[in-house]
């Protein structure tokens, strides 16, 4: 059974991914002794919390048309499926090396890339009339995180 998702579904999952990211960065900061990197990771955690709120606000501003279910799904199984996929593939319940700052940065970059891949895939499932263009906002936020993390990783090599 194939069906489309709407922007409301995608923002719902984006909120969960950002929440998972905030928890990851916060927990990773607890494993690092270096105050600079602790602050860097805690700042990323704070950004994820802010992004979650931003996506929740954007979700609240969606039109009724963009929130309208695309199929009969009284138990919200499609959203539960997406949530479990996001949890398994992006930040959460995933093997990550958090024993060194290099491992944390590499794991974070991989998770941010996974989130972009997830959103790009979701974008293909959301019709234009249901808010497809709004998913680009999420993708651009994740790209910014990759740039920050990559710069930090490269600075370790110097």
N, C-alpha and C positions, 0 to 999 in steps of 0.2 A: 504494500500500500504506500504510494508516494503522496506526499502533501507538502504544502508550503508552510513556512514559519513566518510570523510577522515580527515587526521591530520590537514589540513588547516582549516576545519570547527571547529574543537575542539580548535585549537589555537586562532581562531577568538573569540570564546566564552570565552576562558581563559583570553584574553586581556580585555574583558568586565567585567568579574568577578573581575579581579585585579583592574580595574578602579573603580568599585563599592566599593571594599574593601578600597581603598585609600580614597575615599570620606567618607565612614563610619568612619574610624579611625580619619580622620581630623575633622569631625563634632563632634565626641565623645570627642576629646581633648578640644574642645571649651566649653564643658559642665562641665568639671572638673576643680576645683580650685587648686588642688595639683600639684605643678610644676613637681614633679617626674613622676606622671602619665600622665600629659600633654605631657612631653617629650617622655615617653614610647609609647603613642598612636601616636604621630607625627612620631616617628621612624618607627612604624608599617606602617603608611601611606606611608612613604618614601620607605619602603621595597616593598609595593604593587606597587608603581609607577615603581620601579626598576624591579620587576617581570613582569609587563606589558611590559616594554621595552624588557626584556629578551625573553618573549614569542613572541613578534613582530619580534625580530631578528631571533628566531628559525623558526618562520613561513616563514620569507623571505628566509631561507636556505633550505626549503623543496624542494624536487625534483618536477618536473612537474607531475610525476606519483602520488606523495603524495597530489598534489593540484587538481588533475583531478576529476571533478564531477563524482559521481557514478550513477546518474540518470539525466534525462532531467528535469531541474529545472530553466527555464529562468528567473523567478522572485525571485530566491534565497529564496523561501518559507521555505525550510528546515532550513536554517541558521537563518531566522527570527523567526522560531518556537523555535529553541535552544536558541536564544538570549532572547526571552520573558520568557522562562522557567528559564534561569539563573537569569534574573532580578527578577523574582518572588520568587525564592527559595534561592538565595545566596546574602546576604548583602542588597540588594536593595528592596525597597517597601515591607518591612517586619516589623512587630511589634517587636520592640526591646526596652528593658529598658535601657535607657542611662542616668538615673538620678543618678546612683552611679557607682563607678569604678567596684564594684562586678557585677552589672548588665551588664555593658559594656563588661567585660571580659567573662561572661557567654554567652552573645549574640554573641560575636566574636568567641568563641569556637564553638558554635552551627553553625554559618555561615561557619566557616572553615570546620567543619565536613560535612555540606551540600555540600560544593564544592567538597570534596573528593568523596562523594557518587555520585555526578553528574558526575565527571570524570571517576570513576570506571564504571558507567553505560554506559558512552560514549565509554569507551575503548572496551566494548563488541560489539559496533556497528561499530567500525573501523577495517577493515581487516588488517592483518599483512602487506600486500603489500602497504597499504596506510598510514603507519606510526603509527600503534598501539603502538609500543614500545616507541615512543616519549611522549606519554601521561603520562608515569610513571614519567617523569621529573616534570611535573606539580603536580602530586599527592605528590611527595616527598617534594616539596616546601610547599604545604599546611600542610603537617604533621609537618614540622619544626615550622610553626606558632602555631599549636596546642600545641606543647611542650612549646614554649615561654609563651603563654597565660596561660597554665595550671600551670606552675611554678609561675607565677605572682599571679594567683588566690589562689594557696595554700599558698603563702607567706602572704596573707591577713588574713588567719586563725590563724597565729602564734601570 
